[in-house]
Amino acid sequence: MAMQRLKGMEINEMLGAIKRIEKRIRSSLSSVQKILLTTDGSVTRTLEVLTGKPVVVATVVRTLIDADDALAKDLKIKSGEVVNYRVVYLKNPDSDKALVLARSWTPIRGLNESIRRDLTSSDIPIGKIIISHKLETRREIESIDVIKADDQLAEAFKIKVGDSMLSRHYRVIHNERIIIRIEEAFPVSSFL
């Protein structure tokens, strides 16, 4: 049986999503915000270039969970399979303020031991894990949106609950298999 090729948003879909976001927030996004929302490269590396400083991970949550039906469908795995769930702040080492909040879901089955160890027990950005293990991957953006900050996001970014946040969901794919699903968010007031 042939494997179905995973496909993310096309450029015209991304541009349409950006226009809808700008309409909702009644403001134009900056070029940097557009790049962060649409890049299929390393956000960590982009943040390091933008800030001129290293980017470190502050782990908030790291736990193994069993995939429910919805998560299993998103990751193209069986319900009940073990998934590493991780919530981190990407930030500069000299600041308590997050640059980006990232949530990730990584199916454990099929990962080699050293990658599994880095994902489940270290504070290394996913982009750097991919580079250090020389994984040939691609990122497929699933969605770009504007959300409202909840308590966790407000605290991380030193903003108010309900403030607008830019958000994206994407999959990291290796050998036509989803190895990580990621949600990233940052305030509309960042990277202007």
C-alpha positions, -999 to 999 in steps of 0.1 A, spaced: 0 0 0 14 34 -10 19 59 18 0 92 15 23 121 12 18 146 40 12 181 28 11 215 46 -3 249 37 5 263 2 18 298 0 -15 312 -11 -32 296 19 -6 312 42 -11 346 26 -48 342 30 -44 333 67 -22 363 73 -48 386 57 -75 371 79 -53 376 110 -46 412 101 -83 418 96 -91 403 130 -64 423 149 -70 454 128 -33 459 121 -7 448 97 18 421 108 55 430 106 77 412 81 94 394 111 61 382 124 52 369 89 85 351 87 81 335 121 46 323 112 55 309 78 91 297 80 98 260 73 132 264 88 144 266 124 126 291 146 154 288 172 180 299 146 158 327 134 153 340 169 191 339 175 196 360 144 168 384 154 180 389 190 218 386 184 219 362 213 217 324 219 182 310 225 177 286 254 149 263 264 131 267 297 110 235 301 76 240 317 62 205 311 78 173 299 58 141 303 49 109 285 12 105 276 -9 80 258 -23 94 225 -61 98 225 -80 93 193 -77 130 182 -39 131 189 -34 97 172 -52 110 141 -30 142 140 2 122 144 -9 93 121 -3 68 149 -25 43 168 -46 54 197 -28 46 230 7 49 216 32 67 239 39 104 230 63 128 246 44 160 254 67 190 260 59 227 267 89 251 266 97 287 265 123 298 239 141 327 255 174 345 257 196 333 286 196 368 302 159 373 303 129 358 321 106 368 293 97 342 267 102 349 230 81 320 218 61 293 237 63 259 220 42 228 227 53 196 211 40 160 207 65 134 197 56 97 191 82 76 210 79 45 189 106 43 162 129 70 176 165 60 182 176 60 218 198 92 216 171 112 200 145 99 225 169 109 253 174 144 240 136 149 235 125 134 269 152 145 293 171 176 280 165 213 275 176 214 239 155 232 212 140 207 188 157 224 158 190 219 175 182 182 182 174 177 145 207 193 135 228 175 160 214 141 149 217 151 112 181 142 105 168 150 70 134 166 78 109 190 65 83 211 82 47 212 70 27 241 83 -8 231 92 -23 263 104 -17 300 112 -40 319 135 -46 345 162 -55 333 197 -62 349 230 -36 346 258 -46 323 287 -31 324 322 0 304 311 7 325 280 1 358 299 26 349 326 52 336 301 51 368 280 44 393 307 11 403 290 -26 404 300 -50 375 298 -70 379 266 -42 397 247 -38 386 211 -12 360 203 0 347 169 0 310 167 10 283 142 8 245 141 32 224 120 46 189 117 82 178 114 84 150 90 112 124 85 110 96 60 73 105 53 65 100 90 54 126 115 81 127 141 69 158 159 39 180 159 45 216 172 24 245 182 42 279 187 28 312 199 40 347 206 23 380 213 10 402 185 30 429 203 63 411 198 87 414 168 72 446 154 
